[in-house]
Amino acid sequence: MEDYNEEEMHDEPTPEEIAEIFDYMIEMGYITVVGLTPEGLPLYRFSPEVLAIPEFYEIHEQITNDILFNIWNKGFIEMNPVDEDGNWNISLNQNSEDHDKAKSELDESEYSLFMQIYDDLKSDKGYN
């Protein structure tokens, strides 16, 4: 049996490997590019078929909720429960307009989701 270096088995994927995975997912129709961040990085949306897989949906929802909580906790959005189902109302605040501060204080995943929320709220709710 071939010996494996335990550290190598737990290494994070390289940017090239991640790019290959995303290219494959786009090619198969699992995700689509829906826009770009101000830095030109793609924003993705998962297909309904992928989101219909319970395990995938649960993991994706947990990761997204964790990132959303971090953005709120760092003061770049406001969140308040608004209905009996526990759905959250997300709104912008004064810190939301300071994109340089957001870029320096949020990690890449947080900043990407924050900018998507910012753009969506600005276009959907007529924020000025």
C-alpha positions, -999 to +999 in steps of 0.1 A: +000+000+000+013+034-009+022+058+019+004+091+020+015+122+038-013+130+062-008+167+058-012+164+020-045+146+024-059+176+044-045+204+023-069+230+010-076+228-027-055+251-049-070+280-068-065+260-100-084+230-085-112+253-074-114+269-108-116+234-124-145+225-101-164+257-109-157+253-147-172+217-145-202+229-125-209+257-150-205+233-179-229+208-163-254+236-156-251+232-118-243+269-114-245+300-135-226+333-133-251+360-124-228+390-121-195+403-110-181+419-079-166+454-082-132+437-085-145+416-114-149+383-095-179+362-106-210+358-085-227+325-089-262+311-085-269+274-080-295+256-102-328+245-087-318+209-093-287+213-071-306+232-044-332+204-044-306+180-030-314+182+008-278+177+020-264+203-004-291+228+005-286+223+042-248+227+040-252+257+016-278+273+039-256+269+070-225+284+053-245+313+040-262+319+074-227+319+090-214+344+065-245+366+068-243+366+106-206+377+104-215+406+081-243+417+105-220+412+136-194+434+120-220+461+115-224+463+077-261+454+076-291+454+099-312+422+104-345+421+122-371+393+124-403+405+108-428+376+106-441+347+126-420+323+104-388+339+117-379+353+083-353+381+085-356+415+071-321+427+059-315+464+055-285+486+048-271+511+073-245+539+074-216+514+074-230+498+042-219+528+022-182+525+032-171+499+008-134+505+015-140+497+052-161+466+042-133+454+020-107+457+047-128+443+076-147+415+058-131+383+045-135+375+008-166+354+012-182+380+035-173+409+012-187+390-018-220+383-001-222+418+013-217+433-022-244+411-036-268+421-008-259+457-012-265+456-050-298+437-046-311+460-019-301+491-038-319+479-069-349+463-053-358+489-026-347+521-043-320+529-017-302+561-027 
